[in-house]
Amino acid sequence: MTTATVWLFIFVAAYWAYCIFWGIKGARSAKTASDYFIAGRQIPIWVFVLAATATSFSGWTFMGHPGLVYRDGFQYAYASFYTVTIPFTGVIFLKRQWIIGKRFGFVTPGEMFADYYGSEAIRILTVIVAMIFSVPYLGVQLRASGFLFNVLTDGMLGVEAGMWMLSIVVIIYVASGGLRAVAYVDTLQCLLLAFGIAVIGVITLNAVGGWAALQDGIAKLTSPDINPA
């Protein structure tokens, strides 16, 4: 086992300990369904912003997106701006939803829709739609994490092993701590994500010889093959 792998396991163990800590803390503070599912409507705005950002940028940020940029060209990097739709949607809907939920005691969007339309079928449909989109998305993230473990440990830890280890930790802190645990874990994830992107950017630019050299290299990768014949 290399020194880098040892430090990787130390960092991951510390991070997982942080996750379990918030799972326990969230479980102790959750006295009602509102406390568990929406953290008693007491999530600070800065925590919400960081947590929502971390949720938006996940496994695809470090694995899927760079691969597509390599395959389709540097111009594909602008696809990341699609995430602007997330805060834009929040500006339009979230404040109104928060006010209505607080006034009438709604905990989930399904409750709000069912009460407004007077139909329990709407509540069930909301849950089904959420599961259709959330379950595959979660599966992709866990698979990406397992693959990353495999690469960073030079194959010592298999993809499935890494994926299941992470799945167990996620289940523990999410199921026990509710939204409060998720929000504060995601806050740390956002800070680590921003720090990691900045560090990787500096290292990459230094390794290739600067921004101009990076642009030239990308241009060569994406230039079409021309057959003079």
HELIX and SHEET records of a PDB file:
HELIX    1   1 THR A    3  SER A   29  1                                  27    
HELIX    2   2 ALA A   33  ILE A   38  1                                   6    
HELIX    3   3 ALA A   39  ARG A   41  5                                   3    
HELIX    4   4 ILE A   45  SER A   56  1                                  12    
HELIX    5   5 GLY A   59  GLY A   59  1                                   1    
HELIX    6   6 TRP A   60  GLY A   64  3                                   5    
HELIX    7   7 HIS A   65  ASP A   72  1                                   8    
HELIX    8   8 PHE A   74  VAL A   84  5                                  11    
HELIX    9   9 THR A   85  PHE A  104  1                                  20    
HELIX   10  10 PRO A  109  TYR A  117  1                                   9    
HELIX   11  11 GLU A  120  LEU A  152  1                                  33    
HELIX   12  12 VAL A  159  VAL A  208  1                                  50    
HELIX   13  13 TRP A  211  THR A  222  1                                  12    
END                                                                             
